[in-house]
């Protein structure tokens, strides 16, 4: 009951108290964090103009400004939380806000409400201690580190670029746009590939996929292989009927890992990564098709490709993101891993129905290469 009352109090603070209005919070963003943000915007502008030296200077200035802002706000919050009266209220944000408001400590109340409005109370598990820890982490500026990494890469300073990328990765939990974490990791993997550091290349790609729930699901992987091993004429259609994978940020990493494992002679790993990459692209496109035509439902790969061809933008996205290539690679690696029957079924559909002619031609050529294998009947 006490927790419920605190939550009601917090809602009233966020909604009805003038000091915590949205207009006030926007002003607080300008007052407390705008300087580092403003400098960083200038750094990005200079980067776009090709003025890399000036961009580097501004990015470093932004990092320094961010550090000063965070340290100032840390002092404000620490001083307020050190009060015996505040400590007595416990760790829940609404309770702490209530006593701080009673003490008329508007500056620290504004700071707390700013962070809660930006991230949400659930992000901090409603804990003032967690909020404080997050504030301390804001001394880093991963966006600026990422920009510096890109500049130093362009300048050929690969080791220095990788150092800044690592800084950005370590502090990626405070990115204003959380999904930018994947941009950082893909940049790291790409640079590691250029440096021929394949250990870092693999490790970085695994960091992308390890948290999505599909990579470590060995039960799912075994189910893939069992399904692919069944010799029935509708098995390619059936595979995509049975399985889904919706971690879109991992799609590229799965396909890159598949190629890496193929080059390393790890056929099974290559096949499983390719299966996940293909399913991810398929699942994403299927969801778009169904949002545009609620009456459409998947039945066959042929029907899926036909539906895709109705939308130029979907076909273009699939080409740009290697979705058609992923389908072909899945068939190719299935054959290499002794799932010939399944491979031929999928290749046969690709040959006649793939929306991108290049991969249709590749499927046709592959089928000609394995023409000694009897084509599965259509019964």
N, C-alpha and C positions, 0 to 999 in steps of 0.2 A: 504494500500500500504506500509506504514511504517513497519507494522508487517511482511509483505511478504519479504521486503528487509532484515530485521533482520534475518529472517529464512535462507535466502540465505547466509548471512554472516556467520551464525553459521555453516552451512554445509561446507563452505570453510575452516573454522577453523578446523573442525573435520577431514577433508579429506586431506588438502594440506599443512598445517603449520607443519613443522618438529617437533616443540615442543609438538604437540598434536597427533603425530602418534601413531598407536597401540603399537608399540614397546616401545615408551615413556610411554604410559599409563600403560603397564605391569610393567615397572620399577617403576612407581609411586605407583602401588599397593604394590610392595615389600617395597618401601621406607616408605610409610605412614601407611600401614595396615598390613604388613607382620609379624611384631613381635608378635602381639596378635594371629594371625592365626597360626604362627609356634608353639607357646606355646600350643595352643589348639590342634593342631595335635598330639603333644606329649602326651597330656592328654588323647586323644582318644586311642592312642597306648597302654598306660598303663592300660586303662580300659579294652581293649581287652585281655590283658595279665592277668587280674585279680588283678593287683596291685592298689587297690582302694585308698589306702592312698596317694600314689604318684599322682594318677590321680586327686584326690580332690585338692591337692596342686597346680598342674599345671593348673587346670581349674580356680582356684581362681587367679593365676598369670595372666592367659589369660584375665580374666575380668579386672584386674587392668591395664594391658597393653592397652587394648581396651579403657578404660576410659582415660588414658593419651593421647593416639593417638587422640581421639575425641576432648578432651579439647585443645590440641595443634592446631588442624585444625580449631576449632571454633575460637580461638584467631586470626589466620591468616585471616579467612574470615570476621570476625567482624571488624577487623582493616581496611581491604580494603573497606568494604561496608559503613563504617562511613565517608568516604570522601564525601565532598559536591559535588564534580564533579561526583562521581559515583551515588550518590543519585538522582542527577538531571536527570539521564538517565532513571529512572523508575525501574520497577520490572522485566521486561522481560529478560531472561537469555542472548539471543544474544546481546541485547543492552549493558548489563553490561559487557559481555565478550569483546565487542568492545572497550569500554573505558579503561578497565583494560589492554588490550593488548597495547593500545596506551600509557598507563602509564608504560608499561614494567613490570607489576607485574606478572611475570611468575609463581611464586609459587602458588598464589591464582588462576590464570587461569588454571594451571595444576590440582589443586584440584577440581575446578568446572567441568572441562572436564572429570576428573576421575569419578565423581559421575554421570554425565550425561551419560557417556559411559556405566556405570554399570547398571543404572536403566532406562535410556531413558528420554528425555525431557518431554514426556507426563506424566510420573509418577509425575513430579513436577508441572504439568500444566504450564510448561514454566516459572515458577516463581522462582526468586532467593530467595525470602523469604521462600517459601516452601522447597527449597533445603537446606537452612540454618536450618530450623526446623528439617529436616531429619538428618542433620549432628549432631545436638545436641542429637537426639535420639540414635545415634550410640554409646553413652557412655555405653549403655547396651550391653550385649552379650548373647542373648537368647539361642544360641547353647550351650554355656558353662553352663548356668543355667539348660538346659535340661539334659545335661550330669550329672551334680551334682545331679539332682533329681533322675535319674536312679540309681546312686550309693547309695544314701541314702535309696532308696527303697529296694535295695538288702541287705542293712545293717539293715533293719527293722525300720529305722527312718522315719515312714510314714508322720508324721506331717511336718518334715523338708523337706522331698521330695515334699510334696504338696506346701510348700512355694516357693520352687525353680520352680516348674511347673507353679505356678501363675505368678512369675516373667517373665518366658519365654513366657507365654501367653500374658501378658500385652505388652511386647515388640516384639511380633511376626511379627509386620509390617516391621521390619528391618531384618528379616531372609534372609540369602543369597539365600536359596531355599524356596520360599514362601509356598509351599505345606507342608513343615515340620510343619506348624501350626497345621495341622490335626493330625500329630503324637503326638504332645504335648497334644492336647485336648483328644485324645483317651487314652493316658497314664493317664491323670487326671481322666477321667471317670472310667477307670479300677481300679485305686487306690481308688477312692471314693467308688466303689463297695466293695472292700476288707475291707474298713473301715466301711462299712454298712451305709455310709452317702448318703442315696438315694436322698436327696434333691440336693446335689452337683452333684451326678451321673446324674440325669435327666437334671439339668441346663447345665451341660457341654456338654451332647449329643445334647441338643437343640442349643447350640452355633455352633455346627457343621452344623446342617441342616438349621438353620434360614436364612442363606444368599444365599441359592441356588435357590430360586424362586418357589419351589414346596411345601415346608412345609406350607406356609401361603396362598396358593392358594385355598381358600374355594370353589370357583366355580369349580375348577378341582375335588376337593374331592366330591362334590355333584354329579358331572357327573359320577365319579367312581360308586357311590352307585346306581344311576339310571340305569346305564348299567348292573350292577350285578343283579339288580332286575328283568330284563327282562327274561321271560321264553321262550327261543328259543334254539334249539338244538346246534347252533353254537356260543353260547354266550361267552364261554371261549375263543374261537378263536377270536371272535369279540373284546373282551376287549383288547387283545394285538395288535389288528389291530388299535384300536382307540387312544391308549395312549402311551406316551413316557416320560421318565425321565432320564436325562443324567448327573446328579450330582454324579459322581462316588465316590468322597470323602465322600459323605453322606450315601452311601449304607449300610455300617456296622452300622452306627448310627441309621438309620431307623429301621433296624432289631432288634437292641438292645432296642430301645425305644418301639417297638412293644411288645417284651417280657415283658418289664417293665410295660407297661400299662395293659397287660393281667394279670400279677400277681397282679396289683392294682385294678382289676375288671373293667377297663375302656375298654369295648369291642370295641366300635366304634373307639376310638383312636388307639387301638392295630391293628385293621383291616386296618385303613388308613395308618398307618406307615408301615405295612407289604406290603400293595399294592405299596407304593412308593419304598420300598426296592426291591421288586420283579421286578417292572418295570425298576428300575435303572440297575439291573443286566441284565435283558432281553435286554434293549436298548444297553448296552455296548457290549454284545456278538453279537447282531444282526449287529452292525456296523462293527465288526471284520469279521463276516461271509460274509458280502456284500463287504468288501474290498478284501477278498480273492477270492470271486466268484461274480463278478459284475452282473451276470445274475440271481443270487439268490434274491428272494424277499419273504417276509413273507406272508404266507396265513393261516397257521394253526399252533397250538402248536405242533401237531404231526410232521409236516414237519420241524418245527424249531428244535425239539429234534433230528430228523433224520439227519439234516444238522450238528448239533453239534457233533454227533458221528463220523463224518468224520475226526475230528481233535482231536488228543489225547491231545494236549496242551490246547485247549479250555475246554475240559472236565475236565482236571486236575485243571485249574484255577477256574472253576465253583465249583468243590468240595472243593478246598482250601478256597474259599471265600463264601461258604455256599449258592450258588445260587440255587442249587437243593433243599436244605432245605427250602429256602425262598419260592419256588413254593409250596412245601408241606404245609408249615405253612400258606400261603395265603389261600389255600383251606380249611385247618382246621379252621382257624379263620373266614373264610366266613361262614362256617357251624355254628359256635358258635354264629355268629351275625345274624342268621336267613336268610342267603342267601344260603339255602340248595341246591336249584336247580343248581346254579352256582358252588357251592362247589363240587357236585357230578360230574358235567361235567369235572371239572379240575382234580379231583381225578382219574377219569376213564382214562384220557389221561396219567397221571403220572404212574398209575398202569402198563400200557402196554408199555409206550414209554420213561419214564425217563431214561436218560443215566446212572444214578447211581442206581444200583440195590437196595441198602438199602432203598432209598426213594420210589422206586417203590413198595417195600414190605410194607412200611409204608402206602402208599396209598391204597394198597390192603386190609390191616388190617382195615383201617379206613372205607372203603366201606363195609366191612363185619359187622362192628359195627353199621352202619346205613342202613343195608340192608332192613329195613322195609320201607325206603323211596323208592318210585318207581323210577327206573332209567329213566332219560329223553330219549324219543325215538330219533332215528337217522334221522328222516324225516326233 
